[in-house]
Amino acid sequence: MINLVHPIILLFLCSILSSSISAQNTKISVNVGVVLDMETSFGKMGMSCINMSLSDFYAARPKYKTRLVLHLRDSQSDVVGAAAAALDLIKNVQVQAIIGPETSMQTNFVINLGEKAQVPIITFSAKSPSLASLRSSYFFRVAANDSSQVHAISSIVKAFGWREAVPIYVDNEYGEGIIPYLRDALQEVDARVPYRSVISPTASDDQIERELFKLMTMQTRVFIVHMLPELGPRLFAKANEIGMMDKGYVWILTDGMTDFLATTNSTVMDTMKGVLGVKTYVPKTKELENFTARWKTKFRRENPDVFINDQLIVFGLWAYDASFALAMAVEEIASSANFSFQKMNSSGNISTDLESFGLSQSGPELVQALLSTRFRGISGEIGLINGQLQTSTYEIVNVNGNGERKVGFWTAENGLVRTLKTRNFNKYSTSNTSLGPIIWPGDSTFVPKGWQIPTNGKRLRIGVPVKTGFQEFVNVTLPFSNNDTTGYSIDVFRAVWEALPYSVPFDFIPFATSDGKAAGTYNDLVYQVFLGNYDAAVGDITIRANRSLYVDFTLPYTESGVSMIVPIKDDKSKNAWVFLKPLTRDLWAASGCFFIFIGFVVWALEHRINEDFRGPPYHQLGTSFWYSFSTVVFAHRERVVSNLARFVVIIWCFVVLILTQSYTASLTSHLTVQQLQPIITDVNQLLKYKENVGFKDGSFVEGILKQLGFEESQFRKYGSPEELYNLFENGTKKGGIAAAFDENPYTKLFLSKYCSKFIMVEPTFKADGFAFAFPKGSPLIHDVSRAILEVTEGKKLEDLEGKWFENEKNCPDPNGKISSNSLGLESFWGLFLIAGVASLSALIIYAGMFLHEHRNILLRSDPESTIWERLKAIFKTFDQKDLSSHTFRRNEIGDRSVVDVSVPNTNCPPSPSNYSTHTESEFSFQGTPPAERGHGNSNGQATEGTELEVELTFPTPDRPITYNNEQMENDQYV
């Protein structure tokens, strides 16, 4: 019994193990459709990459529950065929997703089918931006959107300074989808699209040639080509044939062709030499190298008859990553999804009836799984944001004889960069220095300027105004001749045209009616440029905001501003007090004060040691003033002996020298220069007294005057300097004007003829000067503006001004001062500051030395002495001679002698002639004054003179100098 139980248990265990193994080997098959053009090498390459992707995916993940089962349908390179294939896959096979189709036109209709059946459509090659505009949640693009590259293209255009570019694109949904984005990107860099060249995908070579010849007759030489490899090589073959691949041309390819350059044969590459291209960037990795090698081997084995270069293009990588992403998403929802269709009621018996197929039950879950899929594929980082692959980096390549050569990169963060390793995260670059060397069409290394005047095109039509006045600027004579158009503005234009680095033929066309009169205002002339009747407008045309709405202006070639012209009167009355005008009242007062102050300082410094500054008070006061004021003519004769006084006098003489020289120059100007005074100095005077004002006929100045508050009844128009002069002569009372307002070039011309009677005064209103007008976006603008700078910075413009405004040199500058001004204190306060500081410093030093020397007077300990008495003693001491000074010692010390003097008994000092001198040899001289020189004594009675004997000897220890006591008492001052 026991023997039978063991086999039963063993059989039971085997049964369980077998069931478990069978369950593990059971995989969920998920149908997936593939719609490709299998007759093309592109379709075969895509299918090969899809198969390898799924093989690699499941080989690395054998335990996954799901397996994608591919159902291939051939679209036969037809939109209807692609739609039929997708409809068959959805209705009959009930696929959960469709990979493909190839082109944007095919994908457009298939997306709608997928939306209706809830079947995700995953493309790896349909790149038109218009597909995203369908806003289908079931559309996924594992490929770069064509709109992602437009900023890379516009950065190239801006880097080389091209102002215009013509897109050449195929006439289908693929070609048209990028144009709105490209145009907007070019506008952001101030580049214009003057024309769009559309070529049918079925165009013959003759049709392509005719379109290219049409482009040759235009100025623009920058072309942006957006088409697929089937049409692009034919375009370049014809362009090379008719000479459009020579120097001066610029060709830029979108990635629609550059991504296929690796598969392009050498014959086609030879016709594309010098072309720039924007190419999808794929990072180089070991996984990519490994896959490329395996793919080449597999593809050659499966398609021995298909020619393809060794390089695998990016579309194959996207096909690989698209299949990989789909397999990941299906596996993610395998445990919860229902991979079946919900049947819908059929409205007919036709098998392809759109109402007959059902809805995919797994569609919504699969969409969410695809949106959340993130991984690093062989083409780069894969992440479908809103169903779109995000691309932020492109390569910039240059086509040469050996193929393509990388010259740089463009990134959304940094713009143009030479290498991706040198990214600057703080700056967006649009500089051509960020790119490597480029070989342009015609094997040229010089950057094409991007435009040129076609040799087989028309000459430029330059509109010039017809005018009767101010013909110094523009003078058109009739019958009209191109060479007879003259004037300052015309000569400036010719000089600028000669400064251009190329030759541009042109003809002057007068803006006139059939009878030779002006056809309108300057605004009308500018508007004709906007309408295209003229290629440019040249003349005395002012840059204005309203005109800039219709045309582009060059840099101005004249100065700007609107000024007021008024008559002048000569103030010939020279009054008797004209000598006071050179200096202002402040300067006169300051000078007088300083003269008095300097006199006081010198007196204070010299009083105790210099006989010239001693004597009675009125004598000392007169001497001080005399000495100070005599420095004006440097007639001071008094000798100063103090070093401090000498220092002060030197500084003061320098100040006086500057002051007198300036006074002399200003007085000369006041006496000789004509004193011209404007009759009207303020525009408010004109408004207050309702004076008439004038302006040039047709000028924008009328609008400025209306803004200031003038009424139209006050306006008087003129057409020439002579008419303006007549209006001034008549004045307001006789229907003339009191002032005129005009632009600076016109006012200078008028003043050059009548500079002795009129003057330019404030206010000056802002204006932008004269310039040349060109159509909006004209490529000539920048070159002409640069040429204007060359002319204005050189001597040429000065020569032209001398030619047309020669008389102006003989007139004073109208912008100069209208009269001589008086000199003010602000011009000399620095000198007065120096003199004041020097004088005060000397005075303070002297006072300090004096007080220190006589400090015993201030510090004596007499309790009965008040401060006032001490100060009186100090001042009394100051008034006395400083006998210790070297000046007095030199005068008093002479030969040793004794002098006997008989003088009256008076309080006055003796006369030097009353001295009796005794020498060492006992020689004596006795002198007795006459009786009439006697003086009354203190009682009022006359006394006879007493005899004073003074013995003077050289000072020695044993023979000092002695005086009688009576004389010492009488010697109060000298």
RAZI-V318675 format. One record per pair of residues at least 24 apart in sequence whose ideal C-beta (glycine too) atoms are under 8 Angstrom apart, sorted by the first residue. I is the first residue (numbers start at 1). J is the second residue. Records with the same first field share a line. If there is no record, write none. Layout:
I=J  J
This chain:
27=64  65  66  67
28=65  66  67  334  339
29=66  67  69
30=66  67  68  69  96  330  339
31=69  71  93  94  95  96  339
32=68  69  70  71  95  96  97  98  99  326
33=70  71  72  73  85  86  89  90  93  95  97  98  99  100
34=70  71  72  73  98  99  100
35=73  75  82  85  86  89  98  99  100  101  106  110
36=72  74  75  100  101  102
37=74  75  76  77  101  102
38=72  74
39=74  76  77
40=77
41=263  303  306  307  308
42=102  125  315
43=74  102
44=299  302  303  306
45=299  308  312  313  315  316  319
46=100  102  124  125  315  316  319
47=72
48=295  298  299  302  303  316
49=295  316  317  319  320  323
50=99  319  320  322  323
52=291  294  295  298  320
53=319  320  321  322  323  324  327
54=323  327
56=324
57=323  324  327  328
58=327
61=331
64=331  334
65=331  334  335
66=327  330  331  334
68=323  326  327  330
71=95
75=100  101  102  106
78=106
79=103  105  106  109
82=106  107  109  110
83=109  110  113
84=352
86=110  113  114  121
87=113  352  354  357
88=352
90=114  117  119  357
91=351  352  356  357
92=351
94=340  341  358  360
95=119
96=120  330  339  360  362  363  366
97=121  122  326  330  366
98=122
99=123  124  319  322  323  326
100=124  125
101=126
102=126
103=174
104=128  130  131  172  173  174  177
105=172  173  174
107=131  139
108=134  173
111=136  138  139
112=136
113=354
114=138  139
115=139
116=354
117=341  357  358  359  360  363
118=359  360  363  364
119=360  363
120=326  363  366  367  370
122=322  325  326  370
123=322
124=315  318  319  321  322
125=315  318  319
127=174  256
128=173  174  177  178
129=177  178  180  181
130=173  176  177
131=177
132=387  388
136=387
137=367  387
138=363  367
139=387
140=322  370  384  387  388
141=384  387  388  389
142=318  321  322  325  382  384  389
143=315  318  389
144=255  280  389  391
145=388  389  391
146=174  177  178  181  226  254  255  256
147=177  178  181
148=391  392  394
149=254  255  278  391  394
150=178  181  182  184  185
151=185  410  412
152=278  394  396  410
153=182  185  186  224  252  254  278
154=182  185  186  188  189  191
155=189  410  415  416  430
156=252  276  278  396  410  416
157=186  189  191  222  252
158=189  190  191  430
159=416  430  431  432  434  435
160=250  432  447  448  450
161=450  782
162=191  222  250  449  450  451  779
163=190  191  192  450  451  777  778  779  781  782
164=191  192  193  194  219  220  222  450  451  777  779
165=191  192  193  220  222  223  224  252  450
166=193  194  195  196  197  215  218  220  222  223  224
167=193  196  197  223  224  225  226
168=197  199  215  223  224  225  226  227  235
169=196  197  198  199  225  226  227
170=198  199  200  201  226  227  228  231
171=198  199  200  201
172=201
174=227  228  256
175=226  227
178=226  254
182=224  226
189=430
192=776  777
194=218  219  220  777
195=220
197=223
199=227  231  235
201=230  231
203=231
205=234  238
208=234  235  238
209=238  241  242
212=238  239  242  244
213=242
215=244
216=242  244  454  456
217=454  456  457
218=454  457
219=451  452  453  454  457  779
220=450  451  779
221=248  249  250  448  449  450  451  452
222=250  252  448  450  451
223=249  250  251  252
224=252  254
225=251  252  253  254  257
226=254  256
227=256  257
228=256  257  260
229=256  257  260  263  264
232=256  257
233=264  268  271
236=268  271  272  275
237=268  271
239=271
240=271
245=271  272  273  274  441  442
246=441  442
247=440  441  442  444  446  448
248=441  442  448  449  452
249=274  440  441  442  448
250=276  440  441  448  450
251=275  276  441
252=276  277  278
253=277  278
254=278
255=279  280  394
258=397  404
259=313  314  315
260=313
261=397  399  403  404
262=309  311  312  313  404
263=308  309  311  313
269=399  401  403
270=401
272=399
273=399  400  401  439  441  443
274=398  399  400  439  440  441  442  443  444
275=398  399  441
276=396  397  398  399  407  438
277=396  397  398  399  404
278=394  395  396  397  410
279=394  395  396  397  404
280=314  391  394  395
281=380  393  394  395  409
282=314  317  379  380
283=380
285=378
287=378
288=317  378
291=320  378
314=379
317=377  378  379
318=379  389
320=377  378  379
321=377  378  379  382
324=375  377  382
325=370  373  375  377  382  384
326=370
328=369  373  375
329=366  369  370  373
330=366  369
332=369  373
333=362  365  366  369
336=365
337=361  362  365  366
338=362
393=420
396=435
398=438  439
400=439
406=436
407=435  436  437  438
408=434  435  436
449=502  779  783
450=779
451=779  780
452=502
453=502  504  505
459=505  506  507
460=504  505  506  507  535  536
461=506  507  509  533  534  535  536
462=493  506  507  508  509  534  535  536  537  538
463=509  510  511  525  528  529  533  534  536  537  538
464=490  508  509  510  511  537  538  539
465=511  518  522  525  537  539  540  541
466=510  511  512  516  517  518  519
467=518  719
468=719  720
469=696  697  718  719  720  721  722  723
470=540  696  719  720  721  746  749
472=749  804  805
473=539  540  745  749  770  804
474=539  540
476=508  510  512
478=516
480=510
482=507  508
485=510
487=539  804
488=800  801  803  804  805
489=538  539  540  557  770
490=538  539
491=800  803  804
492=557  791  797  800
493=538  772
495=791  796  797  800
496=557  772  784  787  788  791
497=787
499=787  790  791
500=783  784  787
501=783
504=780
506=535  536
508=538
509=534
511=537
521=698
522=698
523=547
525=773
526=550  551  773
529=773  774  775
530=775  776
532=775
535=774  775
536=772  773  774  775  778  780
537=772  773
538=772  773
539=770
540=745  770
541=770  771  772  773
542=700  743  767  768  769  770  771
543=767  768  769  770  771
544=700  768
547=773
550=776
551=773  774  775  776
552=773  774  775  776  777  778  781
553=768  771  772  773  774
554=771  772  774  781  784  785  788
555=771  785  788  789
556=768  769  770  771  788
557=769  770  771  788  791  792  797
558=744  745  769  770
559=744  745  769
560=744  766  767  768  769
561=743  744  764  765  766  767
562=701  704  741  742  743  744  764  765  766  767
563=741  742  743  744  747  760  761  762  763  764  765
564=683  739  740  741  760  761  762  763
565=724  739  740  741  742  747  750  751  758  759  760  761
566=678  679  680  681  738  739  740  758  759  761
567=678  679  728  757  758  759
568=676  677  678  679  757  758  759  818
569=676  677  679
570=674  675  676  677
571=675  676  677  819
572=675
574=671
578=667  670  671
579=667
581=666  667  670  822
582=662  663  666  667  669  670  822  823
583=663  666  822  823  824
584=822  823  824  825
586=824  825
587=823  824  825  827  828
590=825  828  832
591=659
594=652  655  832  835  836
595=625  628  629
596=625  628
597=836  839
598=628  631  648  652  835  839
599=624  625  627  628  629
600=624
601=645  648  839  842  843
602=627  628  640  645  648  649
603=627
604=843  846
605=640  642  644  645  648  842  843  846
606=640  641  642  645
607=878  879
608=878  880  881  882  885
609=641  642  881  882  885  887  888
610=638  639  640  641  642  887
611=887  974
612=638  639
613=638
614=881  973  974
615=973
631=656
632=656  660
641=885  887
642=846
644=842  845  846
645=842
647=838  842
648=838  839  842
651=834  835  838  839
652=835  839
654=831
655=831  832  834  835
658=828  831
659=828  831
662=823  827  828
663=823
666=820  822  823
669=820
670=820
673=819  820
675=819  820
676=759  818  819
677=818  819
678=759  761  818
679=738
680=738  739  761
681=761  762
683=708  739  763
686=710  738  739
690=714
691=732  737  738  739
692=716  732  735  736  737  738
693=737  738  739  740  741
694=718  724  727  737  739  740  741
695=740  741  742
696=742  743  746
699=742  743
701=741  742  743
704=741  765
705=741
721=749  750  753  754
724=750
725=750  753  754
728=757  758
741=765
743=767
745=770
747=814
748=805  808  814
749=805  808
751=808  811  814
752=805  807  808  811
753=807
755=808  810  811  812  814
756=811
759=814  818
760=814  815
761=818
850=878
879=973
880=973
881=974
892=961
893=954  955
894=952
895=919  954
896=920  952  953  954  959
897=952  953
898=924  949  950  951  952  953
899=925  949  950  951  952
900=924  925  926  927  947  948  949  950
901=927  947  948  949  950
902=926  927  928  929  945  946  947  948
903=929  945  946  947  948
904=929  933  934  935  943  945  946
905=934  935  937  943  944  945  946  966
906=935  970
907=935  970  972
908=935  970
909=967  970  971  972  974
910=948  967
914=948
915=950
916=949  950
917=952
918=951
920=953
